[in-house]
Structures are given as structure tokens and as C-alpha cells.
Amino acid sequence: MNQLIRFAIALITVILFSSFFPADDQDEKMRAYPNPASEYVTLRYLSEEMPVEEITIIDLTGKQVKDLTQDNQQETGALVERADISDLHTGIYFIRLKSGGQTRSVKLVVR
């Protein structure tokens, strides 16, 4: 019974968290691959007008676990960044990108 309760709580957490940080896997402006990943993930983002302000990886509790923001981010254009995620535990995360007052996120599964 404990496993069923834990599973239900985890499922509800994912559903609620996804509503705050929608992850649209079909978003042409932001993709993370491979997904699932285990050691490295590549983030591709198209910033047509505004510079990238912040790129972070957050866990299901909303805690920032990794900051991928670089001091030398491109102003605009295509951004491709390869990130080492080998220090992350197995689980579900979100890569969150802030640019021009907008926030985009994509779900990342680490195995």
C-alpha cells in the first residue's frame, strides 16, 4: 500500500509541476536531446529577438540543481549548449530558459 501511495503522490507532483512549468516536447524553439539522458544533454534554443538571460535545471520540487547560464551567451540566434548531467540522480527534471521576460521549459529524464 505504501508503494501505491508514493506512486500517487509522485504522479500528482508531476502533474501539478507540469502545469507551472509546461514542457512542450513539440516546441520547435527549444529541444533537449538525447532524452532520456545519463551523462550529457544537448540543449538547442532559437532566440530570434531577445538574449538568453538564464538557463537552469530544476527538480520536481522546484529546486535549482544546476545553472547552465554562461557569461558569454549569444545575444540572439541559435544557441546550442552541451551540459554535463552525470552528477544528477535518476529522475525527472526540467530545463528552464528565461529570455526577454518569457520562460520556456522542457522536461528532461535522467537515467
Sequence and secondary structure as in RCSB ss.txt:
>XXXX:A:sequence
MNQLIRFAIALITVILFSSFFPADDQDEKMRAYPNPASEYVTLRYLSEEMPVEEITIIDLTGKQVKDLTQDNQQE
TGALVERADISDLHTGIYFIRLKSGGQTRSVKLVVR
>XXXX:A:secstr
 HHHHHHHHHHHHHHHHHHHS B TT TTEEEESSSBSSEEEEEEEESSS EEEEEEE TTS EEEE   TT  S
SEEEEEEEE TTS SEEEEEEEEETTEEEEEEEEE 
